[in-house]
Amino acid sequence: MQTEPLFTWPGGIHAMDAGYVRPGLAAVHLIVENGRVAVVDTAHNAALPRFLAALARLGLAPEAVDYVFLTHVHLDHAGGAGAYMARLPNAKLVVHPRGARHMIDPARLFEGTVEVYGAENARRLYGTLVPVPPESVLEAIDGQVFDLAGRPLQCLHTPGHAKHHLCLWDRRARACFTGDTFGIAYREMGVSGEPFLIPATTPTQFDPEAMKASIHRLLALKPQAIYLTHFSRIDDVERLSVDLLRRIDAFVSLAEAAPGEGKARKDAIHASIERYLLAEAPVESRAWLKPVLAADMELDAQGLACWLDQRQ
């Protein structure tokens, strides 16, 4: 696995390792066109110095950033947005209309994070959230195109992981920046460059049918590459999507079959997901599965349990 803080891909696309929790967990993407920059997701507050260093490494100043796009406002994607915007004098924050108010006043967003992670962990991971001035926030309508120095970047509403999720379609690169809609593929889990892609069914707005519809919407664009926040570029999109869609259905079936209720049911879902992924993972990757995916499996189980509760 590469450990450099900055990955460079074709078409002026760069991925910075945010240093969130561990190396290789969260990427901050930069799209560079004619000396202007768009950022996709920010990770947490502590990623800001890395981001400024990445800009400098590319020979760019903070004033070169025109847009900060948030795929959604879960804090591993958006926790640093306010801190970034305070350092980027020309940037506008682009976010789904459902997420905009949480960037302007992040208090309720942090409360929700505390409910999932606990107060101590939430503060350790994310620190103090910085509000974004309302005049710096743009609410992206579905299909809206933003111009980056002549390069069109289109926002597509893609519910399923969250109701406030959007993906960014880069027509010039024939690439989608998908946040968590197209799942996660940590590089430790891959073998010989082959990604192991799993769905992100985290709480509290997971909707399997909406997620599958969003994935099919992205596939209709015929992207040559997908850029995941967890973790960056994957190719062979059509083939990998088959695995992803199948695993969404499998997660749902496992959740529906889980016995009990409350914490007992959530724990049963977690155990069944772990068994399923151990069977699905390449043999060479199985030793990595529990340490790498432990937190994700717990959050996925929580999200599936929430979905079952909301459905009933």
C-alpha positions as a LaTeX table, in Angstrom:
\begin{tabular}{lrrr}
\hline
Residue & $x$ (\AA) & $y$ (\AA) & $z$ (\AA) \\
\hline
Met1 & 0.00 & 0.00 & 0.00 \\
Gln2 & 1.22 & 3.48 & $-0.88$ \\
Thr3 & 1.87 & 5.66 & 2.13 \\
Glu4 & 2.57 & 8.99 & 0.44 \\
Pro5 & 0.30 & 11.77 & 1.66 \\
Leu6 & $-0.58$ & 12.72 & $-1.94$ \\
Phe7 & $-1.64$ & 10.38 & $-4.75$ \\
Thr8 & $-1.75$ & 11.73 & $-8.30$ \\
Trp9 & $-4.17$ & 10.37 & $-10.89$ \\
Pro10 & $-4.83$ & 11.23 & $-14.55$ \\
Gly11 & $-6.74$ & 14.38 & $-15.42$ \\
Gly12 & $-5.42$ & 16.67 & $-12.71$ \\
Ile13 & $-6.94$ & 14.62 & $-9.89$ \\
His14 & $-5.11$ & 14.17 & $-6.61$ \\
Ala15 & $-5.96$ & 12.29 & $-3.43$ \\
Met16 & $-4.59$ & 13.37 & $-0.07$ \\
Asp17 & $-4.57$ & 10.93 & 2.81 \\
Ala18 & $-6.46$ & 12.82 & 5.51 \\
Gly19 & $-4.72$ & 11.06 & 8.39 \\
Tyr20 & $-8.13$ & 10.26 & 9.84 \\
Val21 & $-7.80$ & 7.52 & 12.52 \\
Arg22 & $-5.18$ & 5.62 & 10.50 \\
Pro23 & $-3.40$ & 5.87 & 7.15 \\
Gly24 & $-5.49$ & 4.86 & 4.16 \\
Leu25 & $-8.90$ & 5.39 & 5.75 \\
Ala26 & $-10.13$ & 8.71 & 4.30 \\
Ala27 & $-9.14$ & 10.64 & 1.20 \\
Val28 & $-9.55$ & 14.31 & 0.42 \\
His29 & $-9.66$ & 14.75 & $-3.36$ \\
Leu30 & $-8.41$ & 17.78 & $-5.28$ \\
Ile31 & $-9.39$ & 18.50 & $-8.88$ \\
Val32 & $-7.00$ & 20.97 & $-10.53$ \\
Glu33 & $-7.86$ & 22.80 & $-13.75$ \\
Asn34 & $-5.84$ & 25.73 & $-15.14$ \\
Gly35 & $-4.52$ & 26.60 & $-11.69$ \\
Arg36 & $-7.95$ & 26.50 & $-10.03$ \\
Val37 & $-8.97$ & 23.87 & $-7.48$ \\
Ala38 & $-12.09$ & 22.03 & $-6.39$ \\
Val39 & $-11.96$ & 19.95 & $-3.22$ \\
Val40 & $-14.17$ & 16.91 & $-2.65$ \\
Asp41 & $-14.76$ & 16.19 & 1.06 \\
Thr42 & $-12.57$ & 17.55 & 3.84 \\
Ala43 & $-12.35$ & 14.79 & 6.47 \\
His44 & $-11.87$ & 16.16 & 10.00 \\
Asn45 & $-10.36$ & 19.40 & 11.34 \\
Ala46 & $-6.95$ & 17.81 & 11.79 \\
Ala47 & $-6.71$ & 17.19 & 8.03 \\
Leu48 & $-6.42$ & 20.93 & 7.28 \\
Pro49 & $-2.60$ & 21.22 & 7.70 \\
Arg50 & $-2.16$ & 18.22 & 5.39 \\
Phe51 & $-4.46$ & 19.85 & 2.85 \\
Leu52 & $-2.56$ & 23.15 & 2.91 \\
Ala53 & 0.71 & 21.22 & 2.52 \\
Ala54 & $-0.77$ & 19.32 & $-0.44$ \\
Leu55 & $-1.74$ & 22.60 & $-2.10$ \\
Ala56 & 1.77 & 23.94 & $-1.59$ \\
Arg57 & 3.25 & 20.74 & $-3.00$ \\
Leu58 & 1.18 & 21.31 & $-6.13$ \\
Gly59 & 2.43 & 24.90 & $-6.33$ \\
Leu60 & $-0.98$ & 26.32 & $-5.44$ \\
Ala61 & $-2.14$ & 28.85 & $-2.84$ \\
Pro62 & $-5.30$ & 28.71 & $-0.72$ \\
Glu63 & $-6.68$ & 31.51 & $-2.91$ \\
Ala64 & $-6.75$ & 29.05 & $-5.85$ \\
Val65 & $-9.58$ & 27.01 & $-4.33$ \\
Asp66 & $-12.96$ & 27.87 & $-5.88$ \\
Tyr67 & $-15.15$ & 25.11 & $-4.46$ \\
Val68 & $-15.31$ & 22.70 & $-1.55$ \\
Phe69 & $-17.82$ & 19.98 & $-2.42$ \\
Leu70 & $-19.23$ & 17.81 & 0.36 \\
Thr71 & $-20.65$ & 14.47 & $-0.67$ \\
His72 & $-22.58$ & 14.47 & 2.61 \\
Val73 & $-22.24$ & 15.89 & 6.10 \\
His74 & $-21.14$ & 12.83 & 8.10 \\
Leu75 & $-18.13$ & 14.14 & 9.95 \\
Asp76 & $-15.51$ & 11.82 & 8.46 \\
His77 & $-16.37$ & 13.62 & 5.20 \\
Ala78 & $-17.35$ & 17.10 & 6.37 \\
Gly79 & $-16.06$ & 17.65 & 9.91 \\
Gly80 & $-13.29$ & 19.95 & 8.72 \\
Ala81 & $-15.43$ & 22.00 & 6.33 \\
Gly82 & $-15.67$ & 25.09 & 8.54 \\
Ala83 & $-11.96$ & 25.06 & 9.33 \\
Tyr84 & $-11.10$ & 24.71 & 5.62 \\
Met85 & $-13.45$ & 27.50 & 4.58 \\
Ala86 & $-11.89$ & 29.86 & 7.12 \\
Arg87 & $-8.54$ & 29.41 & 5.30 \\
Leu88 & $-9.84$ & 29.50 & 1.70 \\
Pro89 & $-10.86$ & 33.09 & 0.97 \\
Asn90 & $-12.32$ & 32.53 & $-2.52$ \\
Ala91 & $-14.05$ & 29.19 & $-1.95$ \\
Lys92 & $-17.73$ & 28.36 & $-1.85$ \\
Leu93 & $-18.98$ & 25.33 & 0.05 \\
Val94 & $-21.26$ & 23.18 & $-2.13$ \\
Val95 & $-23.56$ & 20.81 & $-0.27$ \\
His96 & $-26.90$ & 19.03 & $-0.63$ \\
Pro97 & $-29.80$ & 21.29 & 0.45 \\
Arg98 & $-30.60$ & 18.90 & 3.31 \\
Gly99 & $-27.06$ & 19.28 & 4.66 \\
Ala100 & $-26.55$ & 23.03 & 4.28 \\
Arg101 & $-28.07$ & 24.06 & 7.62 \\
His102 & $-25.80$ & 21.62 & 9.44 \\
Met103 & $-22.74$ & 23.36 & 8.02 \\
Ile104 & $-24.04$ & 26.80 & 8.99 \\
Asp105 & $-24.94$ & 25.62 & 12.50 \\
Pro106 & $-23.21$ & 22.29 & 13.23 \\
Ala107 & $-24.49$ & 21.87 & 16.80 \\
Arg108 & $-27.21$ & 19.35 & 15.97 \\
Leu109 & $-24.87$ & 17.50 & 13.64 \\
Phe110 & $-22.37$ & 17.05 & 16.44 \\
Glu111 & $-25.11$ & 15.89 & 18.80 \\
Gly112 & $-26.05$ & 13.20 & 16.30 \\
Thr113 & $-22.41$ & 12.14 & 16.04 \\
Val114 & $-22.22$ & 11.84 & 19.82 \\
Glu115 & $-25.23$ & 9.51 & 19.70 \\
Val116 & $-23.34$ & 7.16 & 17.37 \\
Tyr117 & $-19.76$ & 7.43 & 18.66 \\
Gly118 & $-20.15$ & 8.62 & 22.26 \\
Ala119 & $-19.13$ & 12.05 & 23.53 \\
Glu120 & $-15.48$ & 11.26 & 24.27 \\
Asn121 & $-14.82$ & 9.59 & 20.91 \\
Ala122 & $-16.69$ & 12.29 & 18.99 \\
Arg123 & $-14.58$ & 15.05 & 20.53 \\
Arg124 & $-11.36$ & 13.09 & 20.08 \\
Leu125 & $-12.11$ & 12.44 & 16.41 \\
Tyr126 & $-13.58$ & 15.77 & 15.39 \\
Gly127 & $-12.70$ & 18.44 & 17.93 \\
Thr128 & $-14.77$ & 21.63 & 17.77 \\
Leu129 & $-16.79$ & 22.08 & 14.58 \\
Val130 & $-16.44$ & 25.50 & 12.92 \\
Pro131 & $-19.63$ & 27.04 & 11.45 \\
Val132 & $-19.56$ & 28.12 & 7.80 \\
Pro133 & $-20.93$ & 31.61 & 7.07 \\
Pro134 & $-24.27$ & 31.34 & 5.25 \\
Glu135 & $-23.06$ & 33.51 & 2.38 \\
Ser136 & $-20.32$ & 30.97 & 1.65 \\
Val137 & $-22.73$ & 28.02 & 1.29 \\
Leu138 & $-24.25$ & 26.95 & $-2.04$ \\
Glu139 & $-27.08$ & 24.42 & $-1.98$ \\
Ala140 & $-26.62$ & 22.15 & $-5.00$ \\
Ile141 & $-29.82$ & 21.22 & $-6.77$ \\
Asp142 & $-29.93$ & 17.84 & $-8.50$ \\
Gly143 & $-28.06$ & 18.03 & $-11.80$ \\
Gln144 & $-26.53$ & 21.44 & $-11.14$ \\
Val145 & $-23.24$ & 22.09 & $-12.95$ \\
Phe146 & $-20.44$ & 24.15 & $-11.45$ \\
Asp147 & $-17.67$ & 25.60 & $-13.59$ \\
Leu148 & $-14.06$ & 25.06 & $-12.53$ \\
Ala149 & $-12.00$ & 27.17 & $-14.95$ \\
Gly150 & $-14.01$ & 25.76 & $-17.86$ \\
Arg151 & $-14.28$ & 22.24 & $-16.47$ \\
Pro152 & $-17.89$ & 21.21 & $-15.73$ \\
Leu153 & $-18.53$ & 19.45 & $-12.42$ \\
Gln154 & $-22.08$ & 18.17 & $-11.96$ \\
Cys155 & $-23.77$ & 17.44 & $-8.63$ \\
Leu156 & $-26.14$ & 14.46 & $-8.57$ \\
His157 & $-28.38$ & 13.71 & $-5.62$ \\
Thr158 & $-27.70$ & 10.10 & $-4.62$ \\
Pro159 & $-29.69$ & 9.01 & $-1.54$ \\
Gly160 & $-29.28$ & 5.59 & 0.05 \\
His161 & $-26.34$ & 6.08 & 2.39 \\
Ala162 & $-27.91$ & 9.34 & 3.56 \\
Lys163 & $-30.77$ & 11.50 & 2.31 \\
His164 & $-28.33$ & 14.43 & 2.03 \\
His165 & $-25.82$ & 12.59 & $-0.16$ \\
Leu166 & $-24.60$ & 13.82 & $-3.52$ \\
Cys167 & $-21.98$ & 12.60 & $-5.96$ \\
Leu168 & $-19.84$ & 14.70 & $-8.26$ \\
Trp169 & $-19.62$ & 13.85 & $-11.97$ \\
Asp170 & $-16.45$ & 15.09 & $-13.66$ \\
Arg171 & $-17.32$ & 14.95 & $-17.35$ \\
Arg172 & $-13.81$ & 15.74 & $-18.56$ \\
Ala173 & $-12.21$ & 12.91 & $-16.56$ \\
Arg174 & $-15.22$ & 10.60 & $-17.02$ \\
Ala175 & $-15.06$ & 10.03 & $-13.28$ \\
Cys176 & $-17.44$ & 10.09 & $-10.31$ \\
Phe177 & $-16.56$ & 11.18 & $-6.79$ \\
Thr178 & $-18.95$ & 9.06 & $-4.80$ \\
Gly179 & $-18.46$ & 9.65 & $-1.07$ \\
Asp180 & $-20.03$ & 6.52 & 0.41 \\
Thr181 & $-22.67$ & 5.78 & $-2.26$ \\
Phe182 & $-20.39$ & 3.38 & $-4.16$ \\
Gly183 & $-19.13$ & 1.72 & $-0.99$ \\
Ile184 & $-15.66$ & 1.53 & 0.48 \\
Ala185 & $-12.52$ & $-0.29$ & $-0.63$ \\
Tyr186 & $-9.64$ & $-0.04$ & 1.80 \\
Arg187 & $-6.38$ & $-0.87$ & 0.13 \\
Glu188 & $-5.31$ & $-3.40$ & 2.77 \\
Met189 & $-8.25$ & $-5.57$ & 1.74 \\
Gly190 & $-7.29$ & $-5.69$ & $-1.94$ \\
Val191 & $-5.08$ & $-8.31$ & $-3.55$ \\
Ser192 & $-2.72$ & $-7.50$ & $-6.45$ \\
Gly193 & $-4.49$ & $-4.21$ & $-7.01$ \\
Glu194 & $-7.95$ & $-5.82$ & $-7.05$ \\
Pro195 & $-10.30$ & $-3.80$ & $-4.78$ \\
Phe196 & $-12.58$ & $-5.51$ & $-2.27$ \\
Leu197 & $-15.67$ & $-3.32$ & $-2.35$ \\
Ile198 & $-18.30$ & $-3.37$ & 0.39 \\
Pro199 & $-21.42$ & $-1.26$ & 1.01 \\
Ala200 & $-21.58$ & 1.49 & 3.63 \\
Thr201 & $-24.90$ & 0.98 & 5.44 \\
Thr202 & $-24.17$ & 3.25 & 8.39 \\
Pro203 & $-26.88$ & 4.95 & 10.50 \\
Thr204 & $-29.32$ & 6.54 & 10.43 \\
Gln205 & $-30.68$ & 6.98 & 6.90 \\
Phe206 & $-29.61$ & 3.82 & 5.08 \\
Asp207 & $-32.15$ & 2.83 & 2.42 \\
Pro208 & $-31.16$ & $-0.19$ & 0.30 \\
Glu209 & $-33.47$ & 0.46 & $-2.64$ \\
Ala210 & $-32.46$ & 4.13 & $-2.83$ \\
Met211 & $-28.79$ & 3.13 & $-2.63$ \\
Lys212 & $-29.12$ & 0.65 & $-5.48$ \\
Ala213 & $-31.00$ & 3.20 & $-7.59$ \\
Ser214 & $-28.24$ & 5.75 & $-6.98$ \\
Ile215 & $-25.58$ & 3.24 & $-8.01$ \\
His216 & $-27.45$ & 2.48 & $-11.22$ \\
Arg217 & $-27.72$ & 6.22 & $-11.90$ \\
Leu218 & $-23.94$ & 6.51 & $-11.66$ \\
Leu219 & $-23.38$ & 3.45 & $-13.82$ \\
Ala220 & $-25.55$ & 4.98 & $-16.56$ \\
Leu221 & $-22.88$ & 7.68 & $-16.94$ \\
Lys222 & $-20.35$ & 4.98 & $-17.96$ \\
Pro223 & $-17.59$ & 6.31 & $-15.67$ \\
Gln224 & $-14.06$ & 5.22 & $-16.40$ \\
Ala225 & $-13.15$ & 5.58 & $-12.74$ \\
Ile226 & $-14.77$ & 6.02 & $-9.35$ \\
Tyr227 & $-13.11$ & 8.02 & $-6.58$ \\
Leu228 & $-14.14$ & 6.78 & $-3.15$ \\
Thr229 & $-13.57$ & 8.75 & 0.02 \\
His230 & $-12.56$ & 5.37 & 1.54 \\
Phe231 & $-10.11$ & 5.03 & $-0.34$ \\
Ser232 & $-9.73$ & 6.79 & $-3.70$ \\
Arg233 & $-9.61$ & 5.45 & $-7.24$ \\
Ile234 & $-11.11$ & 2.22 & $-8.50$ \\
Asp235 & $-11.32$ & 1.12 & $-12.12$ \\
Asp236 & $-13.29$ & $-1.68$ & $-13.79$ \\
Val237 & $-16.38$ & 0.01 & $-12.45$ \\
Glu238 & $-19.06$ & $-2.06$ & $-14.18$ \\
Arg239 & $-17.69$ & $-5.37$ & $-12.94$ \\
Leu240 & $-17.09$ & $-4.16$ & $-9.38$ \\
Ser241 & $-20.62$ & $-2.76$ & $-9.24$ \\
Val242 & $-21.98$ & $-6.30$ & $-9.59$ \\
Asp243 & $-20.21$ & $-7.30$ & $-6.38$ \\
Leu244 & $-21.34$ & $-4.14$ & $-4.60$ \\
Leu245 & $-25.02$ & $-4.58$ & $-5.52$ \\
Arg246 & $-24.93$ & $-8.23$ & $-4.56$ \\
Arg247 & $-23.41$ & $-7.39$ & $-1.19$ \\
Ile248 & $-26.06$ & $-4.75$ & $-0.47$ \\
Asp249 & $-28.71$ & $-7.42$ & $-0.99$ \\
Ala250 & $-26.74$ & $-9.85$ & 1.19 \\
Phe251 & $-26.44$ & $-7.31$ & 4.04 \\
Val252 & $-30.19$ & $-6.70$ & 3.89 \\
Ser253 & $-30.96$ & $-10.44$ & 3.94 \\
Leu254 & $-28.65$ & $-10.99$ & 6.89 \\
Ala255 & $-30.28$ & $-8.14$ & 8.79 \\
Glu256 & $-33.78$ & $-9.43$ & 8.09 \\
Ala257 & $-32.80$ & $-12.89$ & 9.34 \\
Ala258 & $-31.16$ & $-11.64$ & 12.55 \\
Pro259 & $-32.95$ & $-12.79$ & 15.73 \\
Gly260 & $-33.93$ & $-10.72$ & 18.74 \\
Glu261 & $-34.39$ & $-6.99$ & 19.00 \\
Gly262 & $-32.49$ & $-3.93$ & 20.19 \\
Lys263 & $-28.81$ & $-4.47$ & 20.98 \\
Ala264 & $-29.14$ & $-8.26$ & 20.69 \\
Arg265 & $-30.35$ & $-7.95$ & 17.11 \\
Lys266 & $-27.67$ & $-5.39$ & 16.24 \\
Asp267 & $-24.99$ & $-7.72$ & 17.64 \\
Ala268 & $-26.41$ & $-10.61$ & 15.65 \\
Ile269 & $-26.30$ & $-8.52$ & 12.47 \\
His270 & $-22.68$ & $-7.57$ & 13.21 \\
Ala271 & $-21.69$ & $-11.22$ & 13.69 \\
Ser272 & $-23.44$ & $-12.31$ & 10.49 \\
Ile273 & $-21.83$ & $-9.51$ & 8.46 \\
Glu274 & $-18.42$ & $-10.53$ & 9.78 \\
Arg275 & $-18.96$ & $-14.18$ & 8.81 \\
Tyr276 & $-20.23$ & $-13.16$ & 5.38 \\
Leu277 & $-17.30$ & $-10.86$ & 4.62 \\
Leu278 & $-14.79$ & $-13.44$ & 5.83 \\
Ala279 & $-16.26$ & $-15.85$ & 3.31 \\
Glu280 & $-16.30$ & $-13.20$ & 0.54 \\
Ala281 & $-12.83$ & $-11.75$ & 1.09 \\
Pro282 & $-9.81$ & $-13.03$ & $-0.81$ \\
Val283 & $-7.97$ & $-15.63$ & 1.24 \\
Glu284 & $-4.87$ & $-13.43$ & 1.36 \\
Ser285 & $-6.90$ & $-10.57$ & 2.90 \\
Arg286 & $-8.79$ & $-12.39$ & 5.62 \\
Ala287 & $-6.23$ & $-11.72$ & 8.33 \\
Trp288 & $-6.78$ & $-8.01$ & 7.67 \\
Leu289 & $-10.56$ & $-8.11$ & 7.79 \\
Lys290 & $-11.33$ & $-7.82$ & 11.49 \\
Pro291 & $-8.76$ & $-5.13$ & 12.37 \\
Val292 & $-9.42$ & $-3.07$ & 9.23 \\
Leu293 & $-13.21$ & $-3.39$ & 9.08 \\
Ala294 & $-14.11$ & $-3.64$ & 12.76 \\
Ala295 & $-15.47$ & $-0.10$ & 13.05 \\
Asp296 & $-17.22$ & $-0.27$ & 9.68 \\
Met297 & $-18.92$ & $-3.56$ & 10.49 \\
Glu298 & $-20.22$ & $-2.13$ & 13.77 \\
Leu299 & $-21.56$ & 1.01 & 12.06 \\
Asp300 & $-23.04$ & $-1.05$ & 9.21 \\
Ala301 & $-24.82$ & $-3.26$ & 11.74 \\
Gln302 & $-26.17$ & $-0.18$ & 13.51 \\
Gly303 & $-27.39$ & 1.25 & 10.22 \\
Leu304 & $-29.11$ & $-1.97$ & 9.20 \\
Ala305 & $-30.78$ & $-2.20$ & 12.62 \\
Cys306 & $-31.99$ & 1.42 & 12.28 \\
Trp307 & $-33.39$ & 0.64 & 8.84 \\
Leu308 & $-35.28$ & $-2.35$ & 10.20 \\
Asp309 & $-36.68$ & $-0.25$ & 13.06 \\
Gln310 & $-37.80$ & 2.51 & 10.69 \\
Arg311 & $-39.41$ & 0.00 & 8.33 \\
Gln312 & $-41.54$ & $-1.59$ & 11.05 \\
\hline
\end{tabular}
